Amino acid sequence: MKNNLTPLTIALVISMCLLGGSLFTNLQANNWGQDRNDATTTLYQNYPNPFKDKTTISYQIEAEIAKLVIMDLTGKTIVEYELNKKIGKITVEEKLEPGMYFYLLIDNGQIVATKRMHVMN
């Protein structure tokens, strides 16, 4: 699955998360303003949050294959997970530097949900 996130898209995602939480809109440049009203696609807050060594992210998707992307504050992709179960969990055990990160649920190249997580020392 191709990652076609533009710098503008990444900046908007980070801004929305910093200003107040989740982003549940389609931010692809050719689809501005179209909300993703898909009740069967859900990204849950990671638990525990904040965390030190590992955390779990649960999701529910409608698509056959989707992607979960973890990014740092600069928009750099840290890790990507292919999601091939309709309902599932990902355990994040990568060594992440302390700080804030964002994770995005991407379905058919479109961001459908975004959350933030905090890594402690």
N, C-alpha and C positions, 0 to 999 in steps of 0.2 A: 504494500500500500504506500503510495507516494505521499510524502509530507510536503504539502504546498502552502504552508503558513508563511505569510509575508511579514516583514518587519512591522508594518502597520497593524496587522492582525495581532501580533504578539504584544505590541505596545498597548493596544486597546484591551486585551485580555488582562494584562498586568494592571492597568489603570482601574478597570472595573473591579477586580479583586481587592485592590488596595482601598477603593472607595466604599466598599460595602458588601462584598460577598461574592455570590455566584453570578455567573454569566450564562444564561440559557438562550442565547440568540445565535443565529447564524451570522458569522462575521466574514464570510467570504466576500471579496470585493464585488462580485457580480450578483450578490443576493442580499444587499443591505436591507435591513428592516424586516426580514422574514423570520418570524419566530419559529422555533422548533417545538411544536405542540405535540409531542409524542409521549403519551403517558406511560409507555412501556420502556422508555429509555431513561435511566436514572443513574446518577453518579452520587454516591454517598460520601459523607465526610470520613476521612481516615480516622482510625482509632488504634492506639491512643494518639492524641494530638494535643500538645507537643509530644515528641518521642525522641529517643536517644539511639537505639540500635535497630529497631524494626517497627513497622506499622502495617496495618491492613486496610486496603481500599476495596470496598464492595461496589458492585455495579449490576445493572440490569440493562440489556440491550435488545433491540429488535432485529438489528442487522445480523447477517451470518458471521461477519467478521468486522470488528471495530478495533480501535487502538487507544491505549492509555499512554499519554506522554507526560513525563515529569520534566519541568523546566525550572531553571534558576531565575533570579530577578532580572537578568539581562536578556532573557528569552532563549538562552542556550539550552538545547535538549540534553538532558542528563541521561535519561533512560526511556526506552519505549517498550511497551508490552503489547503483543497481539492478543486480542480478546476473541476467543472462538466459542465461548459458552454463553448462552442467553442470560444466565444468572451466575455470578461468580465472585471470587475474591482474589485479590493480588496481595501477596505479602512483599513489602518493599524491605529488602535487607542490604541494599547497596550502601557502601560507606559514603554518606553525604556529609559535606561540611556543615557545621552549625549555621542556621539561618532559615529564611523563609523560601519556600518553593511553591510552585503551582502545578497542579495536575489537571490535564484536559482529557475529556472523552471525545474522540474523533470518530465520526461515522461517515463513510463515503466522502472523506476529505473535508468534512465540515465539523466545526467545533459545536458540540451539542451541550456541553456542560464543563464548568471549570470550578475548581476548589483550590484552597491554599492549605499548606501544611507547614509546621515549624519543626526544625531539628534542633535539639538542645545539645550542649556540650556534654 
